[in-house]
Amino acid sequence: MGMTGPLARAARALVQWPRAHAALVAGLQEDAIADFEAGRAGLDFADIARLRDALERGGAVFIDDDSSGGIGVRLKFNAKDVRAINRMEGEGGPVGTDDV
């Protein structure tokens, strides 16, 4: 699924990221994101993929076009939950067998 500027702006609002932070995480220029969100300019496929990946890591879930409502975005986790999950990744040591 592609991503439109308004959808990117909505995702950024849901994850509560200022444009500067989204640009930093995605490795893009803040002005490029602003122009994309406002419909003044497009982003190439690779830049859209990087922006979408960054927003998804922040907790946005993009919804594909379907027969019941079209494309959209929703929040998987809030920003605090995402930070907690990222801290917990890899905790607990190696996976072992369970004797239960």
C-alpha positions as semicolon CSV with decimal commas, in nm:
position;residue;x (nm);y (nm);z (nm)
1;M;0,000;0,000;0,000
2;G;0,121;0,348;-0,078
3;M;0,106;0,629;0,170
4;T;-0,042;0,971;0,104
5;G;0,070;1,295;0,267
6;P;-0,248;1,333;0,476
7;L;-0,214;0,972;0,593
8;A;0,147;1,038;0,697
9;R;0,037;1,352;0,883
10;A;-0,240;1,155;1,060
11;A;0,003;0,879;1,158
12;R;0,250;1,134;1,292
13;A;-0,026;1,295;1,498
14;L;-0,132;0,957;1,639
15;V;0,220;0,869;1,752
16;Q;0,260;1,226;1,883
17;W;0,582;1,298;1,700
18;P;0,676;1,647;1,585
19;R;0,779;1,662;1,222
20;A;1,144;1,713;1,321
21;H;1,150;1,384;1,515
22;A;0,983;1,191;1,231
23;A;1,242;1,336;0,992
24;L;1,527;1,233;1,222
25;V;1,398;0,877;1,269
26;A;1,325;0,834;0,896
27;G;1,648;0,999;0,782
28;L;1,464;1,259;0,576
29;Q;1,459;1,638;0,560
30;E;1,188;1,801;0,770
31;D;1,094;2,030;0,479
32;A;1,048;1,728;0,250
33;I;0,803;1,573;0,496
34;A;0,618;1,904;0,536
35;D;0,582;1,940;0,159
36;F;0,469;1,576;0,125
37;E;0,210;1,609;0,401
38;A;0,072;1,930;0,249
39;G;0,059;1,785;-0,101
40;R;0,310;2,036;-0,239
41;A;0,562;1,769;-0,338
42;G;0,598;1,394;-0,355
43;L;0,852;1,158;-0,208
44;D;1,013;0,877;-0,402
45;F;0,927;0,517;-0,319
46;A;1,233;0,464;-0,096
47;D;1,164;0,779;0,108
48;I;0,798;0,685;0,155
49;A;0,907;0,340;0,270
50;R;1,152;0,493;0,521
51;L;0,888;0,734;0,654
52;R;0,628;0,460;0,683
53;D;0,875;0,229;0,860
54;A;0,963;0,502;1,109
55;L;0,597;0,576;1,183
56;E;0,522;0,205;1,222
57;R;0,809;0,171;1,469
58;G;0,647;0,459;1,657
59;G;0,322;0,264;1,686
60;A;0,119;0,357;1,377
61;V;-0,062;0,078;1,195
62;F;-0,155;0,147;0,833
63;I;-0,481;-0,005;0,714
64;D;-0,503;-0,118;0,351
65;D;-0,789;-0,026;0,123
66;D;-1,078;-0,264;0,178
67;S;-1,443;-0,288;0,091
68;S;-1,559;-0,161;0,427
69;G;-1,392;0,177;0,457
70;G;-1,079;0,244;0,255
71;I;-0,727;0,325;0,367
72;G;-0,647;0,457;0,709
73;V;-0,418;0,456;1,007
74;R;-0,466;0,365;1,371
75;L;-0,250;0,350;1,681
76;K;-0,105;0,017;1,786
77;F;0,057;0,143;2,104
78;N;0,110;0,487;2,249
79;A;0,462;0,632;2,252
80;K;0,522;0,533;2,615
81;D;0,428;0,170;2,540
82;V;0,659;0,163;2,239
83;R;0,954;0,289;2,445
84;A;0,883;0,026;2,712
85;I;0,863;-0,252;2,452
86;N;1,186;-0,137;2,289
87;R;1,361;-0,146;2,628
88;M;1,233;-0,499;2,693
89;E;1,346;-0,642;2,358
90;G;1,617;-0,898;2,421
91;E;1,565;-0,904;2,798
92;G;1,554;-1,234;2,982
93;G;1,845;-1,409;2,820
94;P;1,836;-1,701;2,578
95;V;1,522;-1,899;2,516
96;G;1,518;-2,235;2,691
97;T;1,287;-2,532;2,722
98;D;0,982;-2,512;2,943
99;D;0,932;-2,794;3,196
100;V;0,576;-2,693;3,279
